[in-house]
Amino acid sequence: MILSMAHAEVTEADRDNLIGEWSDLVVGDRPSGLVSAYLIHDGPYVRVAAVWRDVEAHDAAIAEEGAHPAFRVFEAAGADPEHSVMSIVGSFGI
């Protein structure tokens, strides 16, 4: 499994637009291979963390959408997110 993390600084004024876009995203069809996704508020930063079955599923979702699905959330707030992909080597809990 992998963790895809996108984050950007978002002003308080733009946060409602971002949350609205997140709401639209999560009621749509779930991309194949997406295990779970989280919207995280951390001070002035907003993060979208998503666990994917594997990097191939992650890359296929990007190819199908034409861009990373999480980037739509940040675009609604006028933010340009940073993005990283990490391997999950262990887990505990959910």
N, C-alpha and C positions, 0 to 999 in steps of 0.2 A: 504494500500500500504506500501511497505518497500523500503528503500534505502540501496543498497549494495555498500560498498566503499572499494576498494582495492587501496593501495598506496605503493610506494617504492621510494627510492632514486635511480636515474638513471643517469649515467654519460652522458655527452654531446656526447661522442663517441658512446654510445649504444642507444641513443635516436632515431636515424634513424631506427634501427632494430625494436624498439618498435612501432614506427609509421607505419612501413611497415606491421607488424603483425596486428595492429589495423585496417588498411585498408583492409586486408584480412578477418578479423573477421566481419566487418560491411557489406561486400558484400555477405556474406553467408546468410543462412536462419536465421531469427530472432527466438530465442527461444520463445515458447508459454509463454505468461504472462509477457514478457519484454515490458515495456511501453516506456522507452527511456534510452539512455546511452550516456555518455559524457567522452571524453578524456580531462583531465585537466593538464596543465603544470603549476607548482608552484615552481619556482626556481629550486633547484636540484631534486624536487619531481615530480613524475607523478602519477596522480590519475585516476582511472576509477570509475565513479559514475553511478550506474544504478538504475532506478526506476522499481520495479516489482509489478505486480498486488497483490501478496501476498507471504508469505514465502513458501507456498507449490509449487508455480510456480518456485521460485528461487531454491529450493531444488531439484525439478524435473529436472531442466536444469543441475545442477551439476551432478546428478545421470546419466543423459543421456550422458553427455560429459565425465564422469569419473573424472572430475576436474572442478573447476570454470572456465567458459569461459574466464573471464578477466585474469586469471592466465597465459594463453597462451601468452598474450600480454607482460607480464613481463618476462616470460621465454625467449622470443626472445632477451631481453636485458640483460639476465643473472642475473635478479633481483628476489628476493624472497619477494613477497608483504605481507604486513599486510592486514587483511581483517576484516571488521565489518559489521553488519547488524543492521539497526535502523528502528523503526516504524515511518512512516510519520503520524503526527497527524493534520496537516493542510497544506494548500498550497494557493498560490496566483499567478496568472499569467498563464503561459503556460499550 
